[in-house]
Amino acid sequence: MRKSNNKTYHVFFSKLSNPLRINIISILKEKPKSVNQLSEELNIEQSKLSHALRELRACHIVKVEQKGKQRIYGLSKTILPILRLIDCHSKGCSKCKGCGGRK
């Protein structure tokens, strides 16, 4: 494997290593939401949320759309197949308890 791939993988997966970012992704998997909606649902300050969203945007995991005065966040089209793959893996994985697989 090339070193450039290693760095790319490290950056991408490091963005997913934060529980708040995972919670944001889980919520946005259902439907796009505004910062206010996410803040209320996660019960978190908007400043912390904005920082986490900025990290996810930097890696193109989430996208933002301006609707009037609101910024609506949603998952990028490229991340959805990855999430489906993870869901599929966790359903069929019998070797590790951590991913939610059945034994």
C-alpha positions in Angstrom: 0.0 0.0 0.0 1.3 3.4 -0.9 2.1 6.0 1.9 -0.3 8.5 0.4 -3.2 6.0 0.9 -2.1 5.4 4.5 -2.3 9.2 5.2 -5.7 9.5 3.5 -7.1 6.6 5.5 -5.7 8.0 8.7 -7.2 11.4 8.1 -10.6 9.9 7.1 -10.9 7.5 10.0 -9.6 10.0 12.5 -12.6 12.1 11.6 -14.8 9.2 12.6 -13.1 8.5 15.9 -14.9 11.2 17.8 -18.2 10.2 19.5 -19.9 13.5 18.8 -19.1 13.2 15.1 -20.4 9.7 15.0 -23.6 10.9 16.7 -23.9 13.7 14.1 -23.5 11.2 11.3 -26.1 8.9 12.8 -28.7 11.7 13.1 -27.9 13.0 9.6 -28.3 9.5 8.2 -32.0 9.9 8.8 -32.4 13.3 7.2 -30.7 16.6 6.8 -30.9 19.1 9.7 -30.1 22.6 10.6 -27.5 23.5 13.3 -30.3 24.4 15.7 -32.0 21.0 15.1 -28.8 19.1 15.6 -27.9 21.2 18.7 -31.3 20.4 20.3 -31.3 16.8 19.4 -27.7 16.3 20.7 -28.2 18.6 23.6 -24.9 20.3 22.9 -23.7 23.9 22.5 -23.7 25.2 19.0 -20.0 26.2 19.2 -19.0 22.5 19.9 -21.3 21.3 17.2 -20.0 23.8 14.7 -16.5 22.7 15.3 -17.4 19.0 14.8 -19.3 19.9 11.6 -16.3 21.8 10.3 -14.2 18.7 10.8 -16.7 16.5 9.0 -17.0 19.0 6.1 -13.2 19.2 5.8 -13.2 15.5 4.9 -16.4 15.7 2.7 -18.4 13.5 5.1 -21.1 16.1 5.4 -22.3 18.8 3.0 -24.0 22.1 3.8 -26.8 23.9 1.9 -27.9 27.4 2.6 -31.7 27.7 2.8 -32.6 31.3 3.6 -30.8 32.1 6.9 -30.4 28.5 7.8 -27.5 26.2 7.0 -28.8 22.6 6.4 -26.4 19.8 7.0 -26.6 16.4 5.3 -24.4 13.5 4.5 -22.5 13.5 1.3 -23.4 11.0 -1.3 -20.1 9.4 -1.1 -20.4 8.5 2.6 -23.7 6.8 2.3 -22.4 3.6 0.6 -19.6 3.4 3.3 -22.3 3.5 6.0 -24.3 0.8 4.3 -21.1 -1.3 4.1 -20.5 -0.8 7.8 -24.1 -1.7 8.6 -23.8 -4.9 6.5 -20.5 -5.8 8.1 -21.9 -5.3 11.7 -24.9 -7.6 10.9 -22.7 -10.4 9.6 -19.7 -10.1 11.8 -19.4 -12.9 14.4 -15.8 -12.4 15.4 -15.9 -9.1 17.3 -18.4 -7.9 20.0 -17.4 -4.2 19.4 -19.1 -3.8 16.0 -22.5 -5.2 17.0 -22.2 -8.5 15.2 -24.1 -11.5 16.3 -22.4 -14.5 17.9 
